C-alpha cells in the first residue's frame, strides 16, 4: 500500500509542480500529497505559490495546514501536535531550496 501511495503522490507532484524546487522540497510536496491527497494539493495555495515562483511565501503555506478532523493541532488538548511538527519540517525542507 505504501509503495502505491508514494508512487501516486510522486506522479501527482511531477504532473502538477511546474518549477524546480530541489529534491528536498519535492520530497516535502510528495509527503504532503500522501497525507492530504492529490485533489487538495492541486487546489492549494501552496501549489499555486510554488508554481508562481514564490520562493519565500510558498514554504510558509505548509504552516497553514494545522487542522485534523476539525481540530486545531496547535492546541495541546487536540492531541495532534505531530502535524505541526510535520508541517514545520516540510517548510524547512523547502527553505533549503532558497
C-alpha positions in Angstrom: 0.0 0.0 0.0 2.7 2.5 0.9 4.6 1.9 -2.3 1.5 2.5 -4.3 0.6 5.6 -2.3 4.1 7.0 -2.8 4.1 6.3 -6.5 0.8 8.0 -6.9 2.0 11.0 -4.9 5.2 11.3 -6.9 3.3 11.1 -10.2 0.9 13.8 -8.9 3.7 16.2 -7.9 5.5 15.6 -11.2 2.3 16.5 -13.1 1.3 19.5 -11.1 4.5 21.1 -9.8 5.8 23.2 -12.8 9.0 24.6 -11.3 12.2 23.1 -10.0 12.1 23.3 -6.2 15.1 21.0 -5.5 14.8 17.4 -4.4 14.3 18.0 -0.7 11.3 20.3 -1.3 10.0 17.8 -3.8 10.0 15.2 -1.1 8.1 17.6 1.2 5.5 18.1 -1.6 5.2 14.3 -2.1 4.7 13.8 1.6 2.0 16.5 1.6 0.2 14.6 -1.2 0.4 11.3 0.7 -1.2 13.0 3.7 -3.8 15.2 2.1 -4.3 13.8 -1.4 -3.8 14.9 -4.9 -7.1 16.9 -5.1 -6.4 19.1 -2.1 -2.8 19.6 -3.3 -4.0 20.5 -6.8 -6.3 23.2 -5.5 -4.0 24.5 -2.8 -2.4 27.9 -2.5 0.7 26.0 -1.6 1.0 24.6 -5.1 -0.1 27.9 -6.7 2.7 29.8 -4.8 5.3 27.3 -5.8 4.3 27.4 -9.4 4.3 31.1 -9.4 8.0 31.0 -8.2 7.2 32.5 -4.8 10.3 31.1 -3.2 9.7 32.8 0.2 5.9 32.5 0.5 5.3 29.0 -0.8 7.1 27.1 2.1 5.1 29.1 4.6 1.9 27.7 3.2 2.7 24.3 4.8 2.2 26.0 8.2 -1.5 26.8 7.3 -2.4 23.1 7.3 -3.0 22.7 11.0 -6.4 21.0 11.3 -7.3 17.4 11.6 -10.9 16.4 11.7 -11.8 19.9 12.6 -9.4 20.0 15.5 -6.7 22.7 15.7 -3.5 20.8 16.2 -1.8 23.9 17.6 -3.8 23.3 20.8 -2.3 20.6 23.2 -5.8 19.4 24.0 -6.3 18.3 20.4 -3.5 15.7 20.8 -2.4 16.0 17.2 0.7 18.2 17.6 2.7 15.9 15.4 1.0 17.5 12.4 2.5 20.9 13.4 6.0 19.3 13.6 5.5 17.7 10.2 4.4 20.9 8.6 7.4 22.7 10.1 9.7 20.0 8.7 8.2 20.3 5.3 8.7 24.1 5.4 12.3 23.6 6.4 13.0 21.2 3.6 11.7 23.8 1.1 13.7 26.6 2.7 16.9 24.8 1.6 15.6 25.5 -2.0 16.4 29.2 -1.5 
